[in-house]
Amino acid sequence: MTTTTTDDPTGATGATGQVTVLGLGAMGSAIARTFVDRGYRTTVWNRTASKSEPLVAAGATAAATAAEAVAASPLVVICLLDSTAVDEVLGSVETAVAGKVLVNVTSGSPAQARENERWATKRGAEYIDGKVMGDPPYVGTPNVMFPFSGSRSAFDAHESALRELGSIAYHGEDAGFAAVEFMGQVAMGYEMLIGFLHTLKLVQAEGVDVVAFTERVAGSVAAYPPLLTMMGKAIKSGEYAPDLGPLNVQAALMDDMIDHRESVGVEAVRMREVKELMDRRIADGHGDQGFSSLFELLAKRR
């Protein structure tokens, strides 16, 4: 994987200096405005035409139809509400995409990205899937991360233009890999934060100051990156060292964890899930392994 960042806001103008942006919601408008501000000849289109007016005032050209917008530039960035909107817009530009590079940064699944690539390839276009990890005000700065995947030749040809948008990373020729990265990163955030909220509920129920506790937890989070790296390596190799101690020892804590939560009226579903997985892994003869070995039990039951 290659990661590049932009430090110079007046950097290179790309292979041609021409780009089209389809979709002018908050994120699409921020993307288009960044290209305009960096000197790109930028064509824009939005179903609600009035959304293009501020960009036209800034120097962009508004196209009357999505097909006209696609025809105007070799590089077409698609930033719409969802995959349904992408399907509708792609259907309307089908005859205009041959020879173009389509960069779709709309949120969607890996399967949708791969289907979009098949659609583009059949019509003579190259496809790059991308995702946006950040907020519109920060587009054009290193504070927004754009994972990309798909056509390597198209990425190489337009890397300098894509770099204008923020910190970028290329994850490979499988068009679905950018969505895998995005969904994995977002899922990690939600999983961690919902666990954090459960814990704060528990602490608060016991009368402890949640702000002071949070400050202490923030200090201990620094210990986690090495553990995460170790667990990832264990999962890849299938060799599960006792990372947090043997499961036989860890499991002894779980009844106390569950009882404590229930005694103060805090939901214990997450701890019950952990206990069930530990008990199953121990029953299978793996009590000497660590927490990372629970990975082996996470396939959906049929």
N, C-alpha and C positions, 0 to 999 in steps of 0.2 A: 504494500500500500504506500502511495506517495502522498505526503501532506505538504501543502504549500500555503503560505499566508501572504497577505498584502500589507506592507507597511507604508507604501508610497501612494497616496490618493491620486496622484497624477501619472500613474504607471502606464504601461503600454496599452495601445488601443485595440489590440487583438489583430486577427488575421485580416479583417476587412474593415472594421470600424462600423459595421452595420448590424443592427439587432432589432428584432421585433419582440414585443411583449404582449401576450394575449392574457387578458384578465387584469383588472385594475382595482381590485380590493385593496385593503391596507398594505398587504405584502407585495402584491403585484405593482402597485403604485410606487412603493419604496424601491423595488428593483428597477423599474423604468426610470425613476428619477435619478438613481445612481448612475445608470448608463448615460443619461442626458448630461449630468453634471461632469462625467468623465470624458465628454467629447464624442460619444458615439452618435451616429445618425440613427435615431431611435424611432421606430414606428410602433404605435400602440393601437390596441383595439379592446373594447369592452362592450358587452351586450347593452349596458346602459351608457349611451354615448357621452353623456354629460360628465362622466368620471374622467374623461380624457382631457377636459378643458384646462385644468391646472398644469398638466404635462405639456400640452400644446403651448401654453403661455411660457413654459420654461424652455421650449425649443424642440419638442417632439412633434412628429407628424401623426395625425389620427387617420386611420383607415376606416372606410365605411363598412367593410365586412371583414370577417376573420380571414377569408381566403385572400383578399387584397393585402392584408397585413402580412400574411405568410409569404406572399409573392415578393414583398419588398426587401427581404433580408435573407441571407444565407443561414443565419442563426436565429432560431425562434424559441423564446422562453415562454413556457406555459405555466401560469400560476392562477388556478381557479379554486372554487370552493371545495370540490370533491371529485371523485372519479366519474360520477355520473355526468357532471359538467364537462369533464375532459372528453368523455365519449361523445357527447353532443357536439362539442366544438371540432373534434377530429373528424367527425362525420361531415361537417360543413366545409372542411378544407382538404378533403381527400384528393382532389385533382390538382392541388397547388403544392403538395409537399415533396414531390420528386426532386432530388438533389439538395434538399434542405437538411439541416441538423436540428432536431427537435429536442429541447431540454425541458423536461416536465418536472417542476418542483412542487406540484400539488401533492398533498398528503394522500397516501394510498398504500396498498399492501404489496409485498413482493410479487405475488401472482399477477396483480394488475400491471405492475411495471413490465413484467415479462410479456404479457399480452400486448401492451402498448408497443413494445419493441417489435413483436411479430407483425403487428399492424403496420408500423412504419417501414419495416424492411420490405414487405410485400409491395409497398408503394414507392420504393426507390429512395427512401429517406433513411438517415442515420438517427439513432435514438440514444439519448442519455437520460437516465432517471436521476432525480436529485430530491433532496429533502431539506427543509429549512429548520435549523435548530437555533432559534433566537427570535427576537421581536423586531417588527418593522423599523422602529427608530434607529436600530443598530446596523441595518443593512449597509454595506459599504465599509464596515469596520471589522477588525479581527474578532469582535464580540459575537458575531454570528457565524455558525458553522454550517457548511453545506457539504454533506456527503454526496458523492456522485458515483454512478456505475453505468456500464453499458459500453457503447462503441469506444474502443481505445483510440482509434484514429481520429474520431470526431472530438474526443476530449483533448487530445494533444493539439489539434488544430485550433481549438477555441479556449484553451486553458487560460490564456491571459485575460480574455474577456470574462470568464467565469470567476477569475481571481478578483476582479473588481468588486464582487458582491460580498466578500468576507473571507474567512478562513475556509479553505476547501480541502477535501481529501477524496482521492479516487480509490474505490474499493474493488475494482475488477470488472471484467467484461460481462459477467452475469448481471443483467439489468436490475435484478431484484435485490442486489446486495446493499444498495443505498437505503432501501426501505427496511431491510433487515437491521442495519445499523441504527436507523432512526427509531424504529419500533422497540428495539432492544434498549437503547439509551432512555427512551421515554418510559418504558415499562420499569426499568431499574429505578428511575426517579419515583414513580408512583408506589412501587412496592416498598421502597425505603421510607417514603414519607407517610404512608398509611400506618406502617409499623411504628414510626415516630409518634404519630398522633395517638395511637393506642397506648403507647408508653406514657405520654404526657397525661392522658386520662387517668392512668393508674397512679402516677406520682401525685397528681392533683387530688385524687380521692384520698390519699394518705396525708394530705395537708402540707406537702412540700411545695416550695416556691418553684413554679415551672420555669421561670426565667433563669433563676440560678442553676437549676438542673440542666437546662438547655445549654448554658455556657459550659458546664462541665462535660456534657456529651460532645459538644463541638470540639473540645480539646482532645477527646479520646478518638474522634473520627480519623485522625491522622494515622492511627495504627492499622486501619483497614486496607489501604492499597496493597501492601505486601501480602496480606492474607488473601485478597481477591486474586492477585497474580498467582499465588501458590495453588489456589483452588482451581483456577483455569487450567494450569499445567497438569494437575492431578486428573481432571476430567478428560483432558486430551489423551493422557497416557493410560488412563484406567487404573492407575496405581494410587490408592487412597490412603495416605498417611494419616495418623490421628491429629488432624490440624488443630482442632479445639479440644483435643483429648479424645480418647476412645468413646465410641457411642455408648458403650456399656456404662461409662461414668457420666456422660452428658445426660443420658436418659433418666438418671436418678434425680435430676433437677426438675424434670418436667411436671411431675405431679404438684410440686410446691409452686411452680410458676402458674399453673392452672388454678390451683386452689386460692392463691393470693388474689388473682384477678377476680375470680368469682366472689370472694369474700367482700370485696368492695364494690361489686356491681359493675365491673368492666368486662367487656366482651373478651372471651378467651378462645375464639375460633382459630386464630392463627397459631396459638400455642398447642391447641389440640391437634392441628394438622402436623406440626413438627413432631409431637409425641407419637402420633400414628406412624409417621414415616420412620422414626427411629425404632419403634417397636418392630415394624416389619423388617427393617434391615438387620436388626439383631436376631430376629427369628430365622432369618435366612443364613445365619452363621457369620455375619460381618460386624460383630460388636467391637472388634479391635480396630475398625476403620474410623475415619473422621467424618465430620459433618458433610464434607463435599461428596461423600459416597451416596448421600440421599439423592443425588442427581440421577442415579440409576433407577429410581422409582417414579420419576416425574412424567413418564409417558402417560397419555390419557388412557384410562381404563375403558375397555370395550365390553 
